């Protein structure tokens, strides 16, 4: 029951899905950092599955791959309220526009968006749409599987960064949630990995599925580590924006790796 409660609160916290408040939330309003780390990747799997459903529906209706991919990414952004995209833009503005650690954190809190953040969003959404369209042209089922699997794995990458790095400041979304322990992050990522393996094995033959799993894990691991190292160097730790940016960067990297792999094998 506790795991379902954490999952429900994770969905309410990180999506705009019209979900009612759980009866336990009034008595227990604080989300546990460990509980969130365990369920956040699974929240991503569900979000990715809903996006995959939209993608397959659009494909079945005869939409051009580029149109179907664009509309699917739009659905994903609406479902999450652009939570992670906002983090990507803020991190790009902070690191690109600030000279000192304090100034970078100050810029990241500014609700307005600068040129670095704008470019990060344009490039990030553009790459996601392009990769998804390329996968869709090859196989709608592979594209749908990739969307579902990577949505979970990328959030697992963000939780590793949350467990790895200290808090960059004492307040904000990440500070309110707290820093999860590594075993909790490992548990959530392992569940997301199982879901990813299932998705890929349903969409492709065994050798191809194994290769897609390896490509996705490798891309998420490298891009997650690089994002964490960048945040540590420039900010001295992680914030909610860092974690949102990490999810986006991991997703972009994994989709790119799969699109290149599928393109090279066809």
N, C-alpha and C positions, 0 to 999 in steps of 0.2 A: 504493500500500500504506500509506503514511504517513497519507493522508486517512482510509482505512478504520480504521486503528488509532486515530486521534484520535476518530472517530465512535463506535467501540466503547467507548473509555474514557469518552467523554462520556455514553453511555447508562448505563454502570455507575455513573458518578459521580452522575448526576442522576435516576435512576429506581431502582425496586426490582424491575425485571424480573430474573428468575433467569438471568443471563447468566454463562457461565464466564469466568475470567480469561484474557485474551489472552496467548499465549506470550511476547510482548515486554514485558509489564508488569513482570515480575520484574527485568529488566535496565534498564528505563526507567520507573520508577514515578512520575515527576513529570509531571503534565499541563501541556503548554505553554499559556500564556495565549492566544497567537495561534491555536493549533490548536483550543483549546476555543471561542474566539469564532467561528471559521469553522464549526464543526459543531453548536454548541448550538442554533441555530435549526432545523437539520435534525432534531436529536433531538426538538425540539418538534413538527415536522411528523409524525414517526412516532408520538409519543405521542398527538397529536390524531387521527391516522388510526385508531389502536386505539380511542380513545374514540368516533370516528364509527362504527366497526364495531359497537360496543356499542349506540350510539344507534339505528342502522338496524335492528339485530336486535330490540331492544325494541319499536320502532315496528311492525315486521312482525308481532310476536307480539300486537299489539293493545293494548299498554300505553298508558295515558293520557299525553298529552304531558308533564304535570307529573311523573308518576312516572318516565317514561323519562328526562327531563332530570335529575331528582334522582339516579337510579341511575347515569347516565352521569358526572355530576360526581363521584360517589362513586368510580367506577372510576378516573377521572383522579387523584383524590387518593391512592388506594391505589397507583397506578402510580408516582407521584412521591414517595411517603412523606410527603406534605404539606410537601415541602421549601419550596415557594414561599409557601404559606399561612403557614408558620411565620415567614418573613421579613416578610410583611405584618403579622402580629400583633406581632412584635417592634418593627418600625418605628413602628407606631401607639402602642405602649406607651412607647417611648423618647421620641418627640417630644411625646406628650401628657402624660407624667408627669414629665419632667425639666426643670429650669430652665437648667442649664449644659450645654455640649457634653459634658463629661466624665461628668456624671450621666446624660445621655441614652444615651451609649454603654454605661454600666454597666447601666442598666435593660434595654437590648437584649440583654445577655448573660445576664440572669437567666432561668433555665429556666421560672419560673412565668409565668403570663399574668395581665394586669391587665384592668381594665374597658375601656380603649381597644382593646386587642388583641382582646378577646372581641367587642366591637361590630364591629370591622373584619372579623373572620371571619364573623360572622353576616350582616352586610350584603353582604360580598363574595360568599359562597357563594349567598346568597339572590338577588342580582342575576344572577349567572351562570345559576342554575337558571331564573329567570323569563324571561330573554332567550332561553335555549335552548328552553324550552317554547314561547315565542311564535313562534320561527323554525320549530319542529317542526310547529306547527299550520298554518303556511302551506305548508311543503314540507319533507319529511324530507331530501331531497337537498341543499337549500340549508342546512339546519341542520347536516348532516354536513360539507358543504364549509366552512362558517364555522368549525366546531370545528377542523378540520384546518388551515385557513389561519391562523387567529388564534393557534393554539398556536405556530406557527413565527414569525409576525410579532412576537408579544409577547416572545419570547425574543430576537429581534433587537433590540428596543427596549432590553432589559436590557443587551445587549452594547454598545450605543452609550453607555449610561450608564457602563459599566465602563471604556470607552476614554476617555470625556470627563472623568470626575472622578478626582482623586487618591485614594489609599487613606486612609480616615479613621483607621486605626490600623495598627500594624506587624504585627499578628498576626490570626488568624481565617481563615475559609475564603477570603475574597477575597484576603487578603494571601498565603496559601499558593499560590493559583493565579497571582497576579500580575496586572498591569494590561495588557490587550491593546492593541495598536496599532490606530488607526482603520481602516487598510486591511483588517485581519483582520475587524473588526466589520462593515465594509461588505460584504465577501465573503459572510459568513454571512447577512446580511440580504438580499442580492441573491438568494441561493439560495432563501431562504424566500419571497421575493416571487415568484419564478418558480413555486414550488410553489403559492402562494396563487392566482396568476393561473390556473394549470391547474385547481385545484379549483373556482373560481368559474365558469370557462368551461364546465366539465363539468356544472355544476348549473343554469345559467340561460342565457337568451339574452344576446347580446353587450352590448346597452346596460345591462341589469341587472347583468351580471358586471362591466363596467367601473365602474359606480357602486359596487358592493360593494367592489371593490379600492380605489377612491379613499376610500370611507368608512373602511375598515379602516386604510389607511396614515395617513390624517389623524388618526384617533383614537389610534393607537399613537404617532405623532410628538408630538402635543400632550401626551398623558398621560405619555409617557416623559420629555419635557422638563420638565414640571411636577414629576414625582417627583425627577428629578435636581436641579432647582433647590431643591426642599425639602430634600433631603439635604445639598446644599452649604451652605445657609443654617444648618441646625440642627446638622449633624455635621461640616462641613468636608470632606466627601468621601463615598466609597461604601464599603460593607461587603457581605458576603455577604447579610445581611438586606435591605439596600437593593436589591440586584439581584433577590432573590426577590420583594420587595414591588413592584418595578417591573414584573416580569413579570405579576404578578396585576393590578395597576392597569391596565396596557396591555390585558390580556385583557378585563377588565371593561368598560373604555371602548369597545373595539372591538365586543364583543358588544352593548353598549347601542346604539351607533351603528347597527349592522346591524338590530337589532330595531326601532328607531324608523323606519329607512328602509323596511324591508319592510312595517311596519305602515301607513306613510303611503301606500304605493303599492298597497295592496290594499283 
